[in-house]
Amino acid sequence: MRFIWIDDNKYPDDIPFLKGNYEVVDSDNPDALVYQIKNPTDNMLVKLETLESAGMLKIVRTSGIKDINSFEDIIDMTVRVEKIKSSPMYLKVFFPDASFLLSETELLSSSKFRRCLLREGKFISIPGKAWTGIVQHWLDVADEVVEESEDEQIIDLVLNYLCNCTVYKDVDKALARNTLFFDEADDGVVYSLTGNVVDFVNSKYNKNSFNSRNLRAILSEFIVGNSVQRRIFTSRYRFWRFSIPKVGIDLDKQLFVEDEFELGLDVADKGLKQDVI
């Protein structure tokens, strides 16, 4: 006789007839530990069903995904469901020996879920009307979880990157990674090479799936106008103009200022060259 505890406010030991009378028999899924009654009695199932009705536990009536024989078993075997509030929304459905993540698009039909079952060695038919009832049940019992979307993660990543860049007033010094250009004639913005931002994001995600077009869409709230081209020496470079206040750029801290001693040496050196001439 097995069960999965789902009440976050109580523990099995809080129930007199369970205290000391159970053991963990499956810990592969830490979010859905499977317990087994050590010394079951005749009326134990009735007591467990009462706790199940109260939403404290879920009785494991089958041993795993492979024991699903029809769509009716899917609801019975569902241990718990998480509704992940992001864009798009997801449902994470937990079973005794597996869990599946389904997006809002994938929930519109049973195709993705049936493929998941197929990989687990189970092939069943789920009629459209039955699938509607299954998904509605999952939505009704789901616990809401707020999770940051990938777009939000990228925004945080890029803003943090920009706020740690060194800002130069000479555009030719702002071509490398971790550098920005500030044009006093274009107040309120800093310039960043589009390629630097794209390369930075792709390096953090260890893939090359992001380009300037989709990153521009994600970062549109912080980019002013269209990208601009500047000729530096013999080459043209494309920049994004980021809003200083929206990004949170601190010019007082990030603006590069040459050391006064070095400036003095540079001026003196130029003076000596003029004297020689």
Backbone torsions as a table, in degrees:
resi	resn	phi	psi	omega
1	MET	NA	112.9	-173.0
2	ARG	-118.9	154.9	177.5
3	PHE	-153.2	162.6	176.0
4	ILE	-122.1	126.0	-177.6
5	TRP	-81.7	128.7	-176.3
6	ILE	-124.5	-1.0	-179.7
7	ASP	-84.5	117.6	-178.4
8	ASP	-77.0	-15.0	-175.5
9	ASN	-97.5	-14.5	179.1
10	LYS	-132.5	168.9	178.9
11	TYR	-126.8	158.3	179.1
12	PRO	-53.8	-34.8	-179.6
13	ASP	-66.1	-15.8	178.0
14	ASP	-75.5	-12.8	-179.6
15	ILE	-98.8	117.4	-174.0
16	PRO	-50.4	-46.8	-174.8
17	PHE	-76.4	-11.1	177.3
18	LEU	-96.9	-26.4	-174.2
19	LYS	-55.2	120.0	179.0
20	GLY	72.6	5.4	-175.3
21	ASN	-117.1	29.3	179.2
22	TYR	-147.6	163.8	177.8
23	GLU	-149.7	153.7	178.5
24	VAL	-78.8	127.1	180.0
25	VAL	-115.8	-9.8	178.2
26	ASP	-151.0	112.8	-179.4
27	SER	-118.7	16.7	-179.2
28	ASP	-61.9	-35.6	177.8
29	ASN	-108.7	101.1	-176.4
30	PRO	-61.7	-20.4	179.2
31	ASP	-85.2	-6.1	-178.7
32	ALA	-148.4	67.7	178.9
33	LEU	-65.7	136.5	179.1
34	VAL	-100.3	123.4	179.6
35	TYR	-106.5	152.2	176.5
36	GLN	-126.6	137.3	177.4
37	ILE	-70.5	129.8	-179.6
38	LYS	-73.3	-48.7	-176.4
39	ASN	-125.4	79.8	-178.0
40	PRO	-68.5	145.2	176.3
41	THR	-115.6	174.3	-175.2
42	ASP	-62.8	-37.8	-176.6
43	ASN	-96.7	10.9	-178.0
44	MET	-63.8	-41.4	-178.4
45	LEU	-61.9	-39.4	178.7
46	VAL	-62.3	-42.8	179.0
47	LYS	-64.5	-41.7	178.9
48	LEU	-65.0	-39.6	178.7
49	GLU	-64.1	-33.8	176.6
50	THR	-64.7	-43.6	177.6
51	LEU	-67.0	-34.3	177.9
52	GLU	-65.6	-41.7	178.5
53	SER	-63.7	-29.7	179.4
54	ALA	-83.1	-0.8	177.6
55	GLY	78.2	22.7	-177.5
56	MET	-95.5	-28.0	-179.7
57	LEU	-150.0	169.6	176.6
58	LYS	-126.7	120.2	179.2
59	ILE	-73.3	131.9	177.5
60	VAL	-89.4	103.0	-176.3
61	ARG	-92.4	-15.5	174.6
62	THR	-131.1	165.3	-171.7
63	SER	-90.9	-14.1	-178.9
64	GLY	174.5	-179.6	-178.5
65	ILE	-54.3	-39.1	-176.3
66	LYS	-65.3	-13.4	179.2
67	ASP	-90.7	0.6	174.3
68	ILE	-72.6	120.3	-178.0
69	ASN	-110.1	-16.4	178.2
70	SER	-156.5	170.0	-178.0
71	PHE	-65.0	-22.4	178.6
72	GLU	-64.2	-27.0	-178.2
73	ASP	-74.9	-18.5	-173.5
74	ILE	-63.7	-47.5	179.5
75	ILE	-65.5	-41.7	-179.5
76	ASP	-61.8	-33.5	-176.4
77	MET	-90.1	-8.1	179.0
78	THR	-68.7	119.8	-178.7
79	VAL	-81.3	-51.7	176.4
80	ARG	-162.2	167.3	-177.1
81	VAL	-136.5	138.2	174.3
82	GLU	-113.2	129.6	174.4
83	LYS	-99.1	107.6	-175.9
84	ILE	-89.4	110.6	-177.0
85	LYS	-83.4	98.7	176.6
86	SER	-147.2	-166.5	177.3
87	SER	-125.9	104.4	3.7
88	PRO	-79.6	172.8	176.8
89	MET	-78.4	147.7	177.7
90	TYR	-128.3	154.2	166.6
91	LEU	-116.8	128.7	173.5
92	LYS	-106.9	114.9	-173.7
93	VAL	-105.1	124.0	-177.4
94	PHE	-102.2	131.5	172.0
95	PHE	-116.6	169.7	-176.9
96	PRO	-55.9	-33.5	-175.5
97	ASP	-125.5	13.6	-179.7
98	ALA	-165.4	165.1	173.7
99	SER	-143.9	145.5	-177.2
100	PHE	-128.6	138.9	178.4
101	LEU	-106.7	121.7	-176.1
102	LEU	-124.8	128.2	178.3
103	SER	-78.7	169.1	-178.9
104	GLU	-62.3	-33.2	177.1
105	THR	-69.1	-41.9	-179.1
106	GLU	-68.7	-22.1	179.2
107	LEU	-77.8	-13.5	-178.1
108	LEU	-70.9	-20.0	174.4
109	SER	-141.8	167.0	-176.8
110	SER	-87.5	2.4	-172.0
111	SER	-57.8	-51.2	-177.7
112	LYS	-63.5	-43.1	-179.1
113	PHE	-63.9	-40.4	179.1
114	ARG	-65.9	-34.6	175.6
115	ARG	-65.3	-39.2	177.4
116	CYS	-60.9	-44.1	178.2
117	LEU	-64.3	-37.8	-179.3
118	LEU	-61.5	-40.5	178.2
119	ARG	-65.0	-26.3	178.3
120	GLU	-87.6	3.1	176.7
121	GLY	91.3	19.1	-179.1
122	LYS	-129.0	127.1	179.3
123	PHE	-121.9	113.7	179.5
124	ILE	-134.6	161.8	176.2
125	SER	-97.5	137.2	177.7
126	ILE	-126.1	105.1	178.4
127	PRO	-59.4	152.7	-177.4
128	GLY	-56.8	-43.0	-179.0
129	LYS	-65.8	-38.5	178.7
130	ALA	-66.7	-39.5	179.4
131	TRP	-62.7	-39.7	177.1
132	THR	-57.9	-43.9	179.4
133	GLY	-66.3	-37.3	179.5
134	ILE	-64.8	-48.9	-178.9
135	VAL	-63.5	-41.2	179.1
136	GLN	-62.8	-38.7	176.6
137	HIS	-62.1	-45.2	178.9
138	TRP	-59.4	-43.2	179.8
139	LEU	-64.7	-37.0	-178.1
140	ASP	-67.7	-34.8	-174.7
141	VAL	-100.8	-2.0	-172.7
142	ALA	-69.3	143.2	170.4
143	ASP	-92.1	131.3	-177.6
144	GLU	-79.4	133.4	178.2
145	VAL	-127.9	124.8	178.7
146	VAL	-89.4	121.5	-178.5
147	GLU	-130.1	136.3	-178.9
148	GLU	-68.4	131.9	179.4
149	SER	-74.3	165.4	179.3
150	GLU	-62.5	-38.9	178.3
151	ASP	-59.9	-42.8	179.7
152	GLU	-65.8	-36.6	177.7
153	GLN	-65.0	-40.8	179.9
154	ILE	-66.4	-41.9	178.2
155	ILE	-59.3	-47.9	178.8
156	ASP	-60.0	-40.8	-178.6
157	LEU	-63.1	-47.4	-177.2
158	VAL	-69.9	-41.3	179.3
159	LEU	-62.4	-40.4	177.8
160	ASN	-64.6	-39.9	177.2
161	TYR	-61.1	-48.7	-177.7
162	LEU	-63.3	-36.7	-178.1
163	CYS	-75.9	-4.9	177.0
164	ASN	-115.0	8.9	177.1
165	CYS	-83.4	155.6	171.9
166	THR	-89.4	132.5	-177.2
167	VAL	-100.6	129.1	179.5
168	TYR	-116.6	150.8	174.3
169	LYS	-91.7	-10.6	175.0
170	ASP	-100.9	118.3	-173.6
171	VAL	-63.9	-30.7	-178.6
172	ASP	-68.8	-16.0	177.9
173	LYS	-92.1	-2.1	-175.5
174	ALA	-111.3	36.1	-179.4
175	LEU	-100.5	-20.1	-177.8
176	ALA	-83.4	165.7	174.4
177	ARG	-59.3	147.7	178.1
178	ASN	69.3	24.1	176.1
179	THR	-129.4	149.2	177.1
180	LEU	-132.8	160.0	178.7
181	PHE	-115.4	135.1	177.3
182	PHE	-118.5	120.5	179.3
183	ASP	-104.9	113.9	-177.3
184	GLU	-60.6	-24.8	178.8
185	ALA	-78.0	-12.4	179.8
186	ASP	-122.8	67.0	-171.8
187	ASP	-65.8	146.0	175.5
188	GLY	96.2	-3.7	179.9
189	VAL	-136.0	158.6	168.6
190	VAL	-123.5	152.1	-178.3
191	TYR	-102.4	136.5	173.7
192	SER	-131.8	135.2	175.2
193	LEU	-58.4	129.7	-179.7
194	THR	-59.3	-39.9	-179.1
195	GLY	-62.3	-34.4	179.2
196	ASN	-65.2	-41.7	180.0
197	VAL	-66.9	-44.8	-179.9
198	VAL	-61.4	-47.3	-179.5
199	ASP	-62.9	-38.3	-179.5
200	PHE	-63.3	-47.4	-178.9
201	VAL	-63.9	-45.4	-179.8
202	ASN	-63.1	-34.5	179.4
203	SER	-67.4	-33.5	179.8
204	LYS	-74.3	-28.9	-179.6
205	TYR	-98.3	0.4	178.6
206	ASN	54.6	39.3	177.6
207	LYS	-157.5	168.8	-178.3
208	ASN	-117.3	39.8	-176.4
209	SER	-86.6	-10.1	-179.0
210	PHE	-101.3	137.1	175.4
211	ASN	-128.5	178.4	-175.5
212	SER	-63.7	-29.9	-177.7
213	ARG	-69.4	-50.9	-177.3
214	ASN	-74.6	-29.0	175.5
215	LEU	-70.1	-35.5	177.1
216	ARG	-60.1	-39.1	179.1
217	ALA	-67.3	-40.3	-179.1
218	ILE	-68.0	-38.1	-173.8
219	LEU	-97.5	13.0	-172.7
220	SER	-56.4	-31.4	-178.5
221	GLU	-64.8	-23.6	-173.1
222	PHE	-108.8	-9.8	-178.7
223	ILE	-98.1	132.8	-178.4
224	VAL	-96.6	117.9	175.6
225	GLY	67.4	-165.5	179.1
226	ASN	-82.1	166.9	175.1
227	SER	-66.6	153.4	-178.3
228	VAL	-124.7	151.5	177.5
229	GLN	-106.8	142.0	174.7
230	ARG	-132.2	137.9	176.1
231	ARG	-89.3	124.4	178.4
232	ILE	-125.2	116.9	-172.9
233	PHE	59.2	-114.5	-177.1
234	THR	-109.5	6.5	-175.9
235	SER	-120.0	157.6	175.2
236	ARG	-105.7	139.2	-179.0
237	TYR	-127.9	142.4	-179.4
238	ARG	-102.7	132.0	-177.4
239	PHE	-122.4	151.7	164.4
240	TRP	-101.1	142.1	177.4
241	ARG	-101.5	110.7	-178.1
242	PHE	-95.7	136.1	178.3
243	SER	-68.3	123.4	-178.9
244	ILE	-61.7	-49.4	-178.7
245	PRO	-67.4	-37.4	-178.3
246	LYS	-70.0	-38.5	179.3
247	VAL	-74.6	-34.6	-176.7
248	GLY	95.0	25.5	178.0
249	ILE	-63.8	134.3	177.0
250	ASP	-110.2	94.4	-176.9
251	LEU	-61.7	-34.5	-179.9
252	ASP	-59.4	-35.3	-178.4
253	LYS	-93.3	-34.3	-171.8
254	GLN	-93.1	-19.9	-177.3
255	LEU	-70.0	127.6	-179.8
256	PHE	-75.5	127.9	177.6
257	VAL	-123.3	123.8	-179.6
258	GLU	-66.3	144.4	177.9
259	ASP	-61.6	134.0	-176.9
260	GLU	-59.1	-36.3	-179.9
261	PHE	-64.4	-43.5	178.6
262	GLU	-65.5	-38.1	177.1
263	LEU	-61.6	-41.1	179.8
264	GLY	-63.9	-41.4	178.3
265	LEU	-64.3	-39.2	-179.3
266	ASP	-64.8	-42.7	178.8
267	VAL	-65.7	-43.5	-179.8
268	ALA	-63.3	-40.1	-179.7
269	ASP	-62.7	-41.7	178.5
270	LYS	-64.8	-37.0	179.6
271	GLY	-65.4	-41.3	178.5
272	LEU	-62.6	-41.8	179.6
273	LYS	-62.5	-37.9	179.5
274	GLN	-67.2	-38.8	179.7
275	ASP	-63.9	-39.8	-179.7
276	VAL	-64.1	-40.3	178.7
277	ILE	-64.6	NA	NA
